[in-house]
Amino acid sequence: MAKVESFTLDHTAVKAPYVRLITIEEGNKGDKISNYDLRLVQPNENAIPTAGLHTIEHMLAGYLRDRLDGVIDCSPFGCRTGFHLITWGEHDTVEVARALKGALQDIENSTWEDVQGTDIKSCGNYRDHSLFSAKEWCHKILDEGVSSDPFVRKVVE
């Protein structure tokens, strides 16, 4: 079985919330795809409830694209502590952390009308959303500060 980088990370050594570059993959034609760890809560100490995480996911899908070029996908971790962000090209972790911070601020200040994809036609589990939970978690994460480094707290402005 192939070794997965994320499973080699010492989850007891990181200091969430943070942004971490996991890998940059280069295609046959020289195109690059980057994978980032957007860790919102400390692993094995907390987890965002599914309804709040689901709403954060839907909102990050738009807000990160508004702030960062080349976003391909932003998908939650099964452990509910954060997200994978996949982009075309390479971005500095400070740039990604600032984009994440801005997106979380937008979520914190949003209304239900700002949440995309919450009906039966546009979501595979449309009943499992909570803007209240999403806003509460974003507030907590922003209070702690988003770091551009997983091991040393380098909170972005």
Buried (B, 14 or more C-beta within 10 A) or exposed (E): EEEEEEEEBEBEEBBBBBBBBBEEEEEEEEEEBBBBBBBBBBBEEEBBBBBBBBBBBBBBBBBBBEBBEBBEEBEBBEEBBBBBBBBEEEBEBBBBBBBBBBBBBBBBEBEEEBBEBBEEEEBEEEEBBBBEBBBBBBBBBBEBBBBBBBEEBBBBE
